[in-house]
Amino acid sequence: MSKGSVSEKIFSSMAGKGKPVDFVLCIGDDRSDEDMFEAIGNAMSKRLLCDNALVFACTVGQKPSKAKYYLDDTTEVTCMLESLAEASEASNFSMRELDEAL
């Protein structure tokens, strides 16, 4: 069992249930993560993800990788996750306000 095979199983299972994945954030820093990055690429080519899926495969540290993006170190990972959380909270808050207004 590898991270890649688990990823493929999740993508296939969700697509099979008619709920293809619409957001993927994958962050890793070593060789075992490369299988996962490859699985993401395979899922995209097999159309197991939503057509407009947001996909972010990030390796930590600049090195040859199947990931499309890289982050310099764990500090950058933490900053990116905090920014994502803040954006998500702001988005959810706006949706709640809109829901209450309706």
GUSE-100835 format. One record per residue: x, y, z of N, C-alpha, C in turn. Coordinates in nm, 2 decimals, padded with zeros to 4 digits, always signed. Example, Ala and Ser with C-alpha at 12.3 -4.5 7.8 and 13.67 -1.06 7.14 Angstrom:
n.x, n.y, n.z, ca.x, ca.y, ca.z, c.x, c.y, c.z
+01.32, -00.57, +00.78, +01.23, -00.45, +00.78, +01.32, -00.33, +00.78;
+01.28, -00.22, +00.71, +01.37, -00.11, +00.71, +01.29, +00.00, +00.79;
END
This chain:
n.x, n.y, n.z, ca.x, ca.y, ca.z, c.x, c.y, c.z
+00.08, -00.12, +00.00, +00.00, +00.00, +00.00, +00.09, +00.12, +00.00;
+00.06, +00.22, -00.09, +00.13, +00.34, -00.09, +00.04, +00.46, -00.09;
+00.09, +00.58, -00.07, +00.01, +00.70, -00.07, -00.05, +00.71, -00.21;
+00.02, +00.67, -00.31, -00.04, +00.68, -00.45, -00.16, +00.59, -00.47;
-00.15, +00.46, -00.42, -00.26, +00.37, -00.44, -00.38, +00.41, -00.35;
-00.36, +00.47, -00.23, -00.47, +00.52, -00.15, -00.53, +00.64, -00.22;
-00.45, +00.73, -00.28, -00.51, +00.84, -00.35, -00.60, +00.80, -00.46;
-00.55, +00.70, -00.54, -00.62, +00.65, -00.66, -00.75, +00.59, -00.61;
-00.75, +00.51, -00.50, -00.87, +00.45, -00.45, -00.97, +00.56, -00.41;
-00.93, +00.66, -00.34, -01.02, +00.77, -00.30, -01.08, +00.84, -00.42;
-01.00, +00.87, -00.52, -01.05, +00.94, -00.64, -01.15, +00.85, -00.72;
-01.12, +00.72, -00.73, -01.21, +00.63, -00.80, -01.34, +00.61, -00.73;
-01.33, +00.59, -00.60, -01.45, +00.57, -00.52, -01.54, +00.69, -00.52;
-01.49, +00.81, -00.51, -01.57, +00.93, -00.51, -01.63, +00.95, -00.65;
-01.56, +00.93, -00.75, -01.61, +00.94, -00.89, -01.72, +00.84, -00.91;
-01.70, +00.72, -00.86, -01.79, +00.61, -00.88, -01.93, +00.64, -00.81;
-01.92, +00.72, -00.70, -02.04, +00.76, -00.63, -02.11, +00.88, -00.69;
-02.05, +00.93, -00.80, -02.10, +01.05, -00.87, -02.07, +01.18, -00.80;
-01.96, +01.17, -00.71, -01.92, +01.29, -00.64, -01.77, +01.31, -00.66;
-01.73, +01.34, -00.79, -01.58, +01.35, -00.81, -01.52, +01.46, -00.73;
-01.40, +01.45, -00.70, -01.32, +01.54, -00.61, -01.31, +01.67, -00.69;
-01.33, +01.78, -00.61, -01.32, +01.92, -00.67, -01.21, +02.00, -00.62;
-01.14, +01.95, -00.52, -01.03, +02.02, -00.46, -00.93, +01.92, -00.41;
-00.80, +01.94, -00.45, -00.69, +01.85, -00.40, -00.58, +01.93, -00.35;
-00.54, +01.91, -00.23, -00.42, +01.98, -00.18, -00.33, +01.86, -00.12;
-00.21, +01.85, -00.19, -00.12, +01.74, -00.15, +00.01, +01.80, -00.13;
+00.07, +01.78, -00.01, +00.20, +01.84, +00.03, +00.29, +01.72, +00.08;
+00.41, +01.71, +00.02, +00.50, +01.61, +00.07, +00.64, +01.65, +00.05;
+00.73, +01.58, +00.12, +00.87, +01.62, +00.11, +00.97, +01.51, +00.08;
+00.92, +01.39, +00.05, +01.02, +01.28, +00.02, +00.97, +01.19, -00.09;
+01.05, +01.09, -00.12, +01.02, +01.00, -00.23, +00.88, +00.93, -00.22;
+00.84, +00.90, -00.11, +00.71, +00.83, -00.09, +00.59, +00.92, -00.14;
+00.61, +01.04, -00.14, +00.51, +01.14, -00.18, +00.50, +01.14, -00.34;
+00.60, +01.10, -00.41, +00.60, +01.11, -00.55, +00.49, +01.02, -00.61;
+00.47, +00.91, -00.55, +00.36, +00.82, -00.60, +00.22, +00.89, -00.59;
+00.21, +00.97, -00.48, +00.08, +01.04, -00.46, +00.07, +01.15, -00.57;
+00.18, +01.22, -00.60, +00.18, +01.33, -00.70, +00.14, +01.27, -00.84;
+00.20, +01.15, -00.86, +00.17, +01.08, -00.99, +00.02, +01.04, -01.00;
-00.03, +00.99, -00.88, -00.17, +00.95, -00.88, -00.26, +01.07, -00.91;
-00.23, +01.18, -00.87, -00.31, +01.30, -00.90, -00.31, +01.33, -01.05;
-00.19, +01.32, -01.11, -00.18, +01.34, -01.25, -00.26, +01.24, -01.33;
-00.26, +01.11, -01.28, -00.33, +01.00, -01.34, -00.48, +01.03, -01.33;
-00.53, +01.07, -01.21, -00.67, +01.09, -01.19, -00.72, +01.21, -01.28;
-00.64, +01.30, -01.30, -00.67, +01.41, -01.39, -00.69, +01.36, -01.54;
-00.59, +01.28, -01.58, -00.60, +01.23, -01.72, -00.71, +01.13, -01.74;
-00.75, +01.06, -01.63, -00.86, +00.96, -01.64, -00.99, +01.03, -01.62;
-00.99, +01.16, -01.59, -01.11, +01.24, -01.57, -01.19, +01.19, -01.44;
-01.11, +01.15, -01.34, -01.18, +01.11, -01.21, -01.20, +01.23, -01.12;
-01.15, +01.34, -01.16, -01.18, +01.46, -01.08, -01.28, +01.55, -01.16;
-01.34, +01.64, -01.09, -01.43, +01.74, -01.15, -01.35, +01.81, -01.27;
-01.43, +01.85, -01.37, -01.36, +01.92, -01.48, -01.29, +02.05, -01.44;
-01.35, +02.11, -01.34, -01.29, +02.24, -01.29, -01.22, +02.22, -01.15;
-01.17, +02.10, -01.12, -01.11, +02.08, -00.99, -00.99, +02.17, -00.97;
-00.97, +02.21, -00.85, -00.86, +02.29, -00.81, -00.76, +02.19, -00.75;
-00.64, +02.18, -00.82, -00.54, +02.08, -00.78, -00.41, +02.14, -00.75;
-00.36, +02.12, -00.63, -00.23, +02.18, -00.58, -00.15, +02.06, -00.53;
-00.05, +02.02, -00.60, +00.05, +01.92, -00.56, +00.18, +01.99, -00.53;
+00.22, +01.99, -00.41, +00.34, +02.07, -00.36, +00.44, +01.99, -00.30;
+00.56, +02.00, -00.35, +00.67, +01.93, -00.28, +00.74, +02.04, -00.19;
+00.80, +01.99, -00.08, +00.86, +02.09, +00.01, +01.01, +02.08, -00.02;
+01.07, +02.19, -00.06, +01.21, +02.20, -00.10, +01.22, +02.18, -00.25;
+01.30, +02.27, -00.30, +01.31, +02.27, -00.45, +01.40, +02.15, -00.49;
+01.34, +02.06, -00.57, +01.41, +01.94, -00.61, +01.33, +01.88, -00.73;
+01.38, +01.79, -00.81, +01.30, +01.72, -00.91, +01.18, +01.65, -00.85;
+01.06, +01.68, -00.90, +00.94, +01.62, -00.85, +00.83, +01.62, -00.95;
+00.74, +01.53, -00.93, +00.62, +01.53, -01.02, +00.51, +01.63, -00.97;
+00.54, +01.69, -00.86, +00.45, +01.80, -00.81, +00.47, +01.92, -00.89;
+00.36, +01.99, -00.91, +00.36, +02.11, -01.00, +00.42, +02.23, -00.92;
+00.40, +02.24, -00.79, +00.44, +02.35, -00.71, +00.54, +02.30, -00.61;
+00.61, +02.40, -00.55, +00.70, +02.37, -00.44, +00.70, +02.48, -00.34;
+00.72, +02.44, -00.21, +00.73, +02.54, -00.10, +00.87, +02.52, -00.05;
+00.93, +02.62, +00.00, +01.07, +02.62, +00.04, +01.10, +02.53, +00.16;
+01.01, +02.54, +00.26, +01.03, +02.47, +00.39, +00.90, +02.46, +00.47;
+00.91, +02.41, +00.59, +00.79, +02.39, +00.67, +00.72, +02.52, +00.71;
+00.81, +02.62, +00.73, +00.75, +02.75, +00.76, +00.66, +02.80, +00.65;
+00.70, +02.78, +00.53, +00.62, +02.82, +00.41, +00.49, +02.74, +00.41;
+00.50, +02.61, +00.44, +00.38, +02.53, +00.44, +00.28, +02.58, +00.55;
+00.33, +02.61, +00.66, +00.25, +02.67, +00.77, +00.18, +02.80, +00.73;
+00.25, +02.89, +00.67, +00.20, +03.01, +00.62, +00.09, +02.99, +00.52;
+00.12, +02.90, +00.42, +00.02, +02.88, +00.32, -00.11, +02.82, +00.38;
-00.10, +02.72, +00.47, -00.21, +02.66, +00.53, -00.29, +02.77, +00.62;
-00.22, +02.86, +00.69, -00.29, +02.96, +00.76, -00.36, +03.06, +00.67;
-00.30, +03.09, +00.56, -00.37, +03.18, +00.46, -00.49, +03.11, +00.40;
-00.48, +02.98, +00.37, -00.59, +02.91, +00.32, -00.71, +02.90, +00.42;
-00.68, +02.88, +00.55, -00.78, +02.88, +00.65, -00.85, +03.01, +00.67;
-00.77, +03.12, +00.66, -00.83, +03.25, +00.67, -00.92, +03.28, +00.55;
-00.88, +03.24, +00.43, -00.96, +03.27, +00.31, -01.09, +03.18, +00.32;
-01.08, +03.06, +00.37, -01.19, +02.98, +00.39, -01.29, +03.03, +00.49;
-01.24, +03.08, +00.60, -01.33, +03.14, +00.71, -01.40, +03.26, +00.65;
-01.33, +03.35, +00.58, -01.39, +03.47, +00.52, -01.49, +03.43, +00.42;
-01.47, +03.33, +00.34, -01.57, +03.28, +00.24, -01.69, +03.23, +00.31;
-01.67, +03.14, +00.41, -01.79, +03.09, +00.48, -01.87, +03.19, +00.56;
-01.80, +03.29, +00.61, -01.86, +03.40, +00.68, -01.95, +03.48, +00.59;
-01.90, +03.51, +00.47, -01.98, +03.58, +00.37, -02.10, +03.50, +00.32;
-02.08, +03.37, +00.31, -02.20, +03.29, +00.27, -02.30, +03.28, +00.38;
-02.26, +03.28, +00.51, -02.36, +03.28, +00.62, -02.43, +03.41, +00.62;
-02.36, +03.52, +00.60, -02.43, +03.65, +00.59, -02.53, +03.66, +00.48;
-02.49, +03.61, +00.37, -02.58, +03.61, +00.25, -02.70, +03.52, +00.28;
-02.68, +03.41, +00.34, -02.79, +03.32, +00.38, -02.89, +03.38, +00.47;
-02.83, +03.45, +00.57, -02.92, +03.52, +00.67, -03.00, +03.64, +00.61;
-02.93, +03.70, +00.51, -03.00, +03.82, +00.44, -03.12, +03.77, +00.36;
-03.11, +03.65, +00.31, -03.21, +03.59, +00.22, -03.32, +03.54, +00.31;
END
